[in-house]
Amino acid sequence: MNFIQKFKNYKKIYLFEPMIENMKQAKNNLSSYQNIEYFECGLSNFEGVVSFNDDASSAIIEEGNIKINVNYLDNIIDDRVDFIKFDIEGAEQDAIDGAKKLIKNHNPVMAICIYHKAEDWYKIPKKILSINSDYKIYLRHYMEGISETVMYFVPKQLIKG
């Protein structure tokens, strides 16, 4: 909601949530806003079904206790995308792989959480820059410890000076 309140002139928001109860809550919280398209699936690099742990970790794992649908952004979105935020509990690298066309063609600003897996700290920037090298990278940390660390990818043409 902070995004919507700050950027009131947004054209469209695509919201992805695999958990039915979380999606109901999101729809309820955002009911007064326009142009939001909801997808009851997780994001990955393929379309299908995966095992998912619906506890506090909310992670895709082989031994997950439920099944969820997943899809990939390049399969769903044809429109221009200006901003992508991924905080998807360790599936960020797969979601990036599933958004290669969007990243390459639209050069969106991206906010990607990198604290779910240690390897994300170096693999995510390498992956993004291999798709589109026209980014400056920034790192922001919002809490004590390693949680809530976000890597921002900003197109160079948007940076002044």
C-alpha positions as CSV (number, residue, x, y, z in Angstrom):
1,M,0.0,0.0,0.0
2,N,2.9,2.3,0.5
3,F,3.7,2.1,-3.2
4,I,0.1,2.9,-4.2
5,Q,0.0,5.9,-1.8
6,K,3.3,7.2,-3.0
7,F,2.8,6.6,-6.8
8,K,-0.9,7.6,-7.2
9,N,-0.5,7.8,-11.0
10,Y,0.4,4.1,-11.5
11,K,-1.2,2.5,-14.5
12,K,-1.5,-1.1,-13.4
13,I,-0.4,-3.4,-10.6
14,Y,0.1,-7.1,-10.9
15,L,-0.1,-8.9,-7.6
16,F,0.9,-12.5,-7.2
17,E,0.1,-14.5,-4.1
18,P,-0.2,-18.3,-4.0
19,M,-1.9,-18.6,-0.6
20,I,-5.7,-18.2,-0.7
21,E,-6.1,-16.6,2.7
22,N,-3.3,-14.0,1.9
23,M,-4.9,-13.3,-1.4
24,K,-8.3,-12.7,0.2
25,Q,-6.7,-10.3,2.7
26,A,-4.8,-8.5,-0.1
27,K,-8.0,-8.0,-2.1
28,N,-9.8,-6.7,0.9
29,N,-7.0,-4.3,1.8
30,L,-6.7,-3.0,-1.7
31,S,-10.4,-3.0,-2.7
32,S,-10.6,0.8,-2.9
33,Y,-7.8,0.9,-5.5
34,Q,-8.2,0.6,-9.2
35,N,-6.3,-1.3,-11.9
36,I,-4.9,-4.2,-9.8
37,E,-4.8,-7.6,-11.4
38,Y,-4.6,-10.5,-9.0
39,F,-2.9,-13.8,-9.7
40,E,-3.3,-16.7,-7.3
41,C,0.0,-18.3,-8.0
42,G,3.7,-18.0,-7.0
43,L,6.4,-16.9,-9.4
44,S,9.0,-19.1,-10.9
45,N,10.7,-19.9,-14.2
46,F,8.0,-22.3,-15.5
47,E,4.2,-22.8,-15.4
48,G,3.2,-25.7,-13.2
49,V,2.6,-27.0,-9.7
50,V,5.2,-27.1,-6.9
51,S,5.3,-28.3,-3.3
52,F,5.2,-25.4,-0.8
53,N,5.6,-25.0,2.9
54,D,2.8,-22.9,4.2
55,D,4.4,-22.2,7.6
56,A,6.3,-19.0,8.5
57,S,9.0,-19.8,5.9
58,S,6.4,-19.8,3.0
59,A,9.0,-21.5,0.8
60,I,9.0,-23.7,-2.2
61,I,10.5,-27.0,-1.1
62,E,10.4,-30.6,-2.2
63,E,8.9,-31.7,1.1
64,G,6.3,-29.0,1.2
65,N,3.0,-29.7,2.9
66,I,0.8,-28.2,0.2
67,K,0.8,-27.8,-3.6
68,I,0.6,-24.3,-5.3
69,N,0.4,-23.1,-8.8
70,V,3.4,-21.2,-10.2
71,N,3.9,-19.2,-13.4
72,Y,6.5,-16.9,-14.8
73,L,6.2,-13.2,-15.6
74,D,7.2,-13.4,-19.3
75,N,4.3,-15.9,-19.7
76,I,1.7,-13.6,-18.1
77,I,2.6,-9.9,-18.8
78,D,2.9,-8.4,-22.2
79,D,2.6,-4.8,-21.2
80,R,5.4,-2.5,-20.3
81,V,6.6,-2.9,-16.7
82,D,8.3,-0.1,-14.9
83,F,8.9,-1.6,-11.5
84,I,9.3,-5.1,-10.1
85,K,9.4,-6.1,-6.5
86,F,10.4,-9.6,-5.5
87,D,10.1,-10.8,-1.9
88,I,9.3,-14.4,-2.6
89,E,11.0,-16.4,0.1
90,G,14.0,-17.8,-1.8
91,A,12.4,-18.1,-5.2
92,E,13.8,-14.8,-6.4
93,Q,16.4,-16.3,-8.8
94,D,13.8,-18.5,-10.5
95,A,11.4,-15.5,-10.8
96,I,14.2,-13.5,-12.4
97,D,14.8,-16.3,-14.9
98,G,11.0,-16.2,-15.6
99,A,11.2,-12.4,-16.3
100,K,14.2,-12.2,-18.6
101,K,12.1,-10.8,-21.5
102,L,10.6,-8.1,-19.3
103,I,13.9,-7.2,-17.8
104,K,15.7,-7.0,-21.1
105,N,13.0,-5.2,-23.1
106,H,11.5,-2.8,-20.4
107,N,14.5,-2.1,-18.1
108,P,12.3,-1.8,-15.0
109,V,13.5,-0.5,-11.7
110,M,13.7,-3.6,-9.4
111,A,13.7,-4.2,-5.7
112,I,14.7,-7.7,-5.0
113,C,15.1,-9.3,-1.5
114,I,18.4,-11.1,-1.2
115,Y,18.3,-12.4,2.4
116,H,16.5,-15.7,1.9
117,K,19.6,-17.5,0.5
118,A,23.3,-16.6,1.1
119,E,24.0,-17.1,-2.6
120,D,21.5,-14.5,-3.6
121,W,24.0,-11.8,-2.5
122,Y,26.2,-12.5,-5.5
123,K,24.1,-14.6,-7.9
124,I,21.2,-12.2,-8.2
125,P,23.3,-9.2,-9.4
126,K,25.3,-11.4,-11.7
127,K,22.0,-12.8,-13.1
128,I,20.4,-9.4,-13.6
129,L,23.4,-7.9,-15.2
130,S,23.8,-10.8,-17.6
131,I,20.2,-10.1,-18.8
132,N,20.6,-6.4,-19.0
133,S,23.8,-4.6,-18.1
134,D,22.2,-1.1,-18.0
135,Y,21.7,-1.1,-14.2
136,K,23.3,0.6,-11.2
137,I,23.0,-1.5,-8.1
138,Y,22.2,-0.3,-4.6
139,L,21.8,-2.2,-1.4
140,R,19.6,-1.2,1.5
141,H,19.2,-2.9,4.8
142,Y,16.1,-2.3,7.0
143,M,16.6,-4.3,10.2
144,E,19.2,-5.7,12.5
145,G,20.6,-9.0,11.4
146,I,20.4,-10.2,7.7
147,S,16.7,-10.1,7.2
148,E,15.0,-7.3,5.2
149,T,18.0,-6.7,2.9
150,V,16.9,-5.4,-0.5
151,M,19.0,-5.0,-3.6
152,Y,17.8,-2.2,-6.0
153,F,18.5,-2.2,-9.7
154,V,18.1,1.2,-11.2
155,P,18.4,1.8,-14.9
156,K,21.5,4.1,-15.5
157,Q,19.4,6.5,-17.6
158,L,17.3,7.3,-14.5
159,I,20.3,8.3,-12.4
160,K,21.1,12.0,-12.4
161,G,24.6,13.3,-12.4
